[in-house]
């Protein structure tokens, strides 16, 4: 199956995927794709950037990075054989030559790792710890279990003699901390900017991690951590911000958010919020917007109920008026005969 999509309404792309995969169908034919992660990447990726796409799936973000960095190099990693096949087809369909794709997982050690592929929504596929009851109990009914190759960013960077690394995008359904653990030497020496998903469900429920510990570990690795907000960046500068972030991620963020993590001297300078607000102020605004959305929904529902009730009452009045007419009473015997004949 092929869809014609556009990134930022500037870069037309052909996207192939499995028509039964709900992730692929998030990008319908004619879609203009401009989500918050893409907008963030657009603001930090230079034309000659060297990037890693960890958890590339069918290649939407790999292709976006390739377009943003036409003179650079993108290394894409995807453990699923099915998604990897579509990733390669998408690169070929769009004549993208600056992306090199690898059919493996990225984690905190090399070797092999258990992997569960979820065909109905391939982006939910994930690695699993051996013997983990939590992981197996939360599988989709049609999940396919297998073993896949795994390496670390540190090993990959060393083996490929990569001396410069500008951006790492990580979306691995709860294994983000493992990826960062296996990238500590690279983070220290090459100091790339990192865009990663923080998914409270996969981190806490599926992987069994403490959310406060997770955000603390992430903040400990970088000089700056920002929430990628729909309208800009919000700095998570202290423990209060971190607690506010976790609370709002669960309550109003759909249980997942995306973070931009940087070091001092990075191209992106995060000393102040793009929104001109503190994290607490912006999150208060987010709660108010969510509350307003609920109120609007309730008002729309009440208006719909009132409209349906009014229409019902009008139809009832019209029917009663019809029954009161002379013609209705005169034709009653005929209707009775016809009803008996049926």
Secondary structure by P-SEA (a helix, b strand, c coil): cbbbbbccccbbbbbbcccccccccccccccccccaaaaaaaaccccbbbbbbccccccaaaaaaaaacccbbbbbbbccaaaaaaaaaaaaaaccccbbbbcccccccccbbbbbbbccccccbbbbccccaaaaaacccccccbbbbbbcaaaaaaaaccccccbbbbbcccaaaaaaaacaaaaaacbbbbbbbbccccccccccccaaaaaaaaaaaccccccccccbbbbcccaaaaaaaaaaaaccccccbbbbbbccccccccccccccccaaaaaaaaaaaaaaaaaaaaaaaaaaaaaaaaaaaaaaaaaaaaaacaaaaaaaaaaaaaaaac
